[in-house]
């Protein structure tokens, strides 16, 4: 138990510190790297909870795909962050107003938070033995029954994010040749290959 407690505090402390550095780092590339560190330590917390499938998904999907995608998008956009910081004080009152509104909404939300009867009925159900239901089976049963529409909505959000990343990076540049798929498909064998009959002894 002592080793598990030490491991929990280690993973939790590093996760919280990495999360703070994600929003505190000035360099966006450093923020993405701290985000990857937070994901890895969150996976360690899932393993301590016995949810090894969630830990694997967190590492494979978020670290291997989403975080790397963020890193490449930040590097490809070539944003001038020094120029963006010039108007910080100008938008500070509006940002503070939005932050106060969101804080008020969160306080009202948690103040009026109640447990729904559906959740109470779910908690009162008999829990099967671990040997009968695996971690993946239990997760899929809850995900594709009670939270099916939310799962589909999250997929649509990721699709919109992917399209947005493609649109942001797909811009015209002078002096750069772009790939033309119709031209490549319409290319004929006669236009791309020419056979020369060089007589023997007359070559270079």
ABEGO torsion letter per residue (X at the ends): XAAAAAAAAAAAAAAAAAAAAAAABABAAAAAAAAAAAAAAAAAAAAAAGBAAAAAAAAAAAAAAAAAAAAAAAAAAGBBAAAAAAAAAAAAAAAAAAAAAAAAAAAAAAAABBBBAAAAAAAABBBBBAAABBAAAAAAAAAAAAAAAAAAAAAAAAAAAAAAAAAAABBBBBGBBBBBAAAAAABBAAAABBBBBBBBGABX
